[in-house]
Amino acid sequence: MTSRSLLLAIGLVATTSLVAAGPCDIYASGNTPCIAAHSTTRALYNAYTGALYQVKRGSDNTTTNIAPKSAGGVANAAAQDSFCASTTCLITIIYDQSGRENHLYQAPPGGFNGPDANGYDNFASAIGAPVTLNGQKAYGVFISPGTGYRNNKVSGSAVGDQPEGMYAVLDGTHYNGACCFDYGNAETNNLDTGNGHMEAIYYGDNTVWGSGSGNGPWIMADLENGLFSGVNVKNNAGDPSQSARFLNAIIKGEPGRWAIRGGNAASGSLSTYYNGARPNANGYNPMSKEGAIILGIGGDNSNGAQGTFYEGVMTSGYPSDATENSVQANIVAAKYATTSLTSGAALTVGKSVSLKVTTPGYDTRYLAHSGSTVNTQVVSSSSSTALKQQASWTVRTGLGNSGCLSFESVDTPGSYIRHNNFALLLNAGDGSKQFNEDATFCPQTSLNSAGTHSIRAWGYPTRFFRHYSNTGYIASNGGVHTFDAATSFNNDASFVVGAGFA
Ligand SMILES: *[C@@H]1O[C@H](CO)[C@@H](O)[C@H](O)[C@H]1NC(C)=O
């Protein structure tokens, strides 16, 4: 090859990568442009360089915007890590990349109130859902029960029976059966205004309304007053249970027709689980869509569900299967992969540990238990064997997520620290998904400099082991409960994890 043809070849490669389209470029070329594009992990347009999301930190309540590292690229997670060092951070806004300013904000109270003091939903932790895209770190939106985002004044979204499409990349292993982990079109007044007033992706194993085959979880459509898997109100055996760690979920609707599609967001192609008539019940044909956008909640702010959102869009017009297939190829090429959920010195599975309090004036105390109450007690080398055992915990692989840990009681084998109503309890494991998740905690680098670790609840990553009035909780840095007090939070939520007493 001559040097001239080599240069030409390099030029071709560069040109090819420059024209590589993002998901919303693909929808635009299919004449079904995005009217909203939300992602905390990457730009969804090839040319997008603006803000992806806003985080707010606990240390001084200031905010910063996180943008892609380059046009069309992956979020600058390092900027978040630096802004959030030694404090807590929340995702306060998820920006719309479409230019229409259809941003997602803290969801307001509705038919159901959120848990914050004013009835709003909680914000998601900024660190609950770390991933890599093509090896570069980014963070998704980890929705715990009580968490939700919304925009009721959306520009350009489908109303009435107008056609639209949407996809969302989700964690297929993070779900529950409560209502409703949704992304999509909903009521503009936060209330249930009747059948057909929503058209949103639902993901979970709720069976109150509809279901697919197996035990779930399923991709279904929340069309209001019902989760639908097909034309029959109750069941569509063609809508399979999902298990992919990264899941692309698709819902689209146009007059007289709608579809459910999905596939592994990390490999392969999409399948169509339903494509046909509107559900066999009053109020769904024609539809009465209102055009708000929700994330993590139902249309009336039902906020009991959990799930993880990485990216998603809403379109104007009914996208073709071919357009969606190209978007799927783009998502697969983004190479979503898992990464560590923990940081700080590794805790060895099988070893006995103690957790020493670091709050000045309380630092002779250790996390211990008295019966089922998890508390702090003063423990030393001269303490009784019984007390030493009460303050010693065997590190186990996380019962609910193997990327984190569980803490088994040394004196009561088979019993684990779990949270219930945000109190830490020592309870016998029962093997249930709920118990296992409530007994799973992710150690990270200590929030203060005196400790070695702070210990985050896997299912509520805004919440950490905290001692308050010498009792154990999972607490957030500020919030509605007394034990969520921002005062002394970093100290109360930081421990020296050392060798067990027994
Ligand atoms: C942050 O704001 C909350 C409530 O708005 C307040 O309770 C808290 O003290 C503030 N924290 C700081 C460090 O200013």
The ligand as an SDF file (V2000), in Angstrom:
LIG
                    3D

 14 14  0  0  0  0  0  0  0  0999 V2000
  -28.9470   20.6160   52.4560 C   0  0  0  0  0  0  0  0  0  0  0  0
  -30.3330   20.8990   52.3390 O   0  0  0  0  0  0  0  0  0  0  0  0
  -31.1340   20.2410   53.3150 C   0  0  0  0  0  0  0  0  0  0  0  0
  -32.5980   20.5080   53.0610 C   0  0  0  0  0  0  0  0  0  0  0  0
  -32.8340   21.3100   51.9910 O   0  0  0  0  0  0  0  0  0  0  0  0
  -30.7430   20.6910   54.6990 C   0  0  0  0  0  0  0  0  0  0  0  0
  -31.4960   19.9970   55.6660 O   0  0  0  0  0  0  0  0  0  0  0  0
  -29.2660   20.3960   54.9060 C   0  0  0  0  0  0  0  0  0  0  0  0
  -28.8510   20.8990   56.1490 O   0  0  0  0  0  0  0  0  0  0  0  0
  -28.4270   21.0400   53.8070 C   0  0  0  0  0  0  0  0  0  0  0  0
  -27.0500   20.6230   53.9760 N   0  0  0  0  0  0  0  0  0  0  0  0
  -26.0250   21.4530   53.8770 C   0  0  0  0  0  0  0  0  0  0  0  0
  -24.6740   20.8750   54.1040 C   0  0  0  0  0  0  0  0  0  0  0  0
  -26.1460   22.6430   53.6400 O   0  0  0  0  0  0  0  0  0  0  0  0
  1  2  1  0
  1 10  1  0
  2  3  1  0
  3  4  1  0
  3  6  1  0
  4  5  1  0
  6  7  1  0
  6  8  1  0
  8  9  1  0
  8 10  1  0
 10 11  1  0
 11 12  1  0
 12 13  1  0
 12 14  2  0
M  END
$$$$
